[in-house]
Amino acid sequence: MNRNWLYVFIGGIIEIVWVSGLKHASNAWEWTLTGIAIVISFGLIIAASKGCL
């Protein structure tokens, strides 16, 4: 399997996590983890798109 597709797949899984985090976060620690998940997800998607060019 192409590494870029693996990045997209993992980024999609993490995206599900952070969307759930936006709904359920209730303290600073949970918001911090949600923010980290957003950064990782977007980073993986960007890395995958750069590899396709």
C-alpha positions as CSV (number, residue, x, y, z in Angstrom):
1,M,0.0,0.0,0.0
2,N,1.2,3.5,-0.8
3,R,2.4,5.5,2.2
4,N,0.3,8.5,1.3
5,W,-2.9,6.4,1.5
6,L,-1.8,5.2,5.0
7,Y,-1.4,8.9,6.0
8,V,-4.9,9.6,4.8
9,F,-6.3,6.6,6.6
10,I,-4.6,7.4,9.9
11,G,-5.4,11.1,9.6
12,G,-9.1,10.2,9.0
13,I,-9.1,8.0,12.2
14,I,-7.6,10.8,14.2
15,E,-10.1,13.3,12.7
16,I,-12.9,11.1,14.1
17,V,-11.2,11.4,17.5
18,W,-10.9,15.2,17.5
19,V,-14.4,15.7,16.2
20,S,-15.6,13.7,19.1
21,G,-13.3,15.7,21.4
22,L,-14.9,18.9,20.3
23,K,-18.3,17.6,21.5
24,H,-17.2,16.0,24.7
25,A,-14.3,18.1,26.0
26,S,-15.0,19.7,29.3
27,N,-11.7,20.7,30.8
28,A,-8.4,22.2,29.7
29,W,-6.6,18.8,29.5
30,E,-9.3,17.4,27.1
31,W,-9.2,20.6,25.0
32,T,-5.4,20.3,24.8
33,L,-5.6,16.7,23.6
34,T,-8.3,17.7,21.0
35,G,-6.0,20.5,19.7
36,I,-3.1,18.1,19.4
37,A,-5.3,15.6,17.5
38,I,-6.3,18.4,15.1
39,V,-2.7,19.3,14.4
40,I,-1.7,15.7,13.9
41,S,-4.7,15.0,11.6
42,F,-4.1,18.1,9.4
43,G,-0.4,17.4,9.3
44,L,-0.9,13.8,8.0
45,I,-3.4,15.0,5.4
46,I,-1.0,17.7,4.2
47,A,1.9,15.3,4.1
48,A,-0.2,12.9,2.0
49,S,-1.2,15.6,-0.4
50,K,2.4,16.8,-0.8
51,G,3.4,13.2,-1.7
52,C,0.8,13.0,-4.5
53,L,2.2,16.0,-6.5
